[in-house]
Amino acid sequence: MEKKRLDYLAIPNSSGKLGKDRKKKAVEEIHNRIVDKIIILKGKDSEEDILYLGKIVQKGDRVGIDTFPLHYKEYTEIIEQAKKEKKFPKGVKVEHVYIDQPLNRFIYGVLGWLEEKFSRKKLDYKKKDK
């Protein structure tokens, strides 16, 4: 059986137990797939992570995002909005690299996701002048 390819494996920056869980899952993915590049997303929030990723990826790329289910849902919503605002390329295949989520993180995730969903009208991101 041929291994599936990922052009990028995107890992949200985390520390402590969460960081160890993500690192463990990333190592599993590297063994199960052909991964060209690993990107650690270090934005101040999910929006900044996705907009940073949008500057790197190109149409036709396959990107795996190593995160919890609700966080992935949040990312996909931001990606769709960023595409509409031409801040993320269309034609990028994004897939979830699933990691388990304990109940306490699930509850925290739901609250955080709802807060961001209701407060977001359009992307806050503004390009910094070089």
Secondary structure by P-SEA (a helix, b strand, c coil): cbbbbbccccccccccaaaaaaaaaaaaaaaaccccbbbbbbcccaaaaaaaaaacccccbbbbbbccaaaaaaaaaaaaaaaaaccccccbbbbbbbbbbcaaaaaaaaaaaaaaaaaccccccccccc
